[in-house]
Amino acid sequence: MIEKIKKSGYPLEIEISGLLDKEYTVFNTKYYFDKEGKQGRDIDIHAMPLKDYGYEDLKPLHLRIDIAIECKKSETHAWVFFTRPNKFLDALDFSGQYKTSVPRVSTDSFERLIRKCLKPHYRKFERIAIAYDEIKKEKDSSSRRDIFEAVHQLLKFTCYEIHESFIRRSKLTDLPLGHELIFVFFPILVFDGDMFEVTFDSGKPRLNRRNHILVSTRYRCPYCQEVRSFIVDVVHRSYFSEFMKILDTDYYEMMKNILKNRYGLMKEAKETRIKFLEKSVRFSVEK
Ligand SMILES: [Zn+2]
């Protein structure tokens, strides 16, 4: 009985939630609707930082940061990730993980400015995984698709929560003048098991044990139908406390950058909204 409990992912979810409790509001097995699969599902952990990073000073701009976590454990399979140098990929592109209330216009300088402000830890990685596999340690164990499943659960939840929040926001009638929401999301996969990075040295595979790997992926959001880029942090259970410090630095940096560019962002938001209105008026006249 105890052995069976140990093997399921549940205690890991409890352990990680416990670590988060001090600094986050934590929701466990949070419901969401999987629009693609047309069914209700749940995500292991959905959390929001409690600490005030100076949100008051940003007004009328509002920064919201959420994290979503899936927990997996495996004794029978090792997780391996195939990486590429970061410089060949646009690691700064995580466009699916943030959304602002300012409409996106093609020649949009608000978008450009906010991108400069949102610079998470991703850019500090020299390599980023573009493929992965689950390797059997014992001959008779069956093949698994835990990584694929978990990554897609995280992407689905991210899209769901971002879009739902903006729908809820659009129903609010008492928003202060110039209020703009900047919503950033971090999808995280916590793993308890053997985790490796695979690189190729003149054709020969080289295996290195890792406790933190980035997985870059693209996904078509079922809500806005746009294909967007996402980066999932794969974090080993033993490294999670350290990883929380990395996130903390991210929040602080993003906050600081937005504060520094507060007037510029407010001005660009206003101008972008005017451009957007002109465009839609012109479009409806041409129609
Ligand atoms: Zn979308």
Residues whose N, C-alpha, C, O or C-beta is under 5 A from the ligand:
A	BS01	ZN	C221 Y223 C224
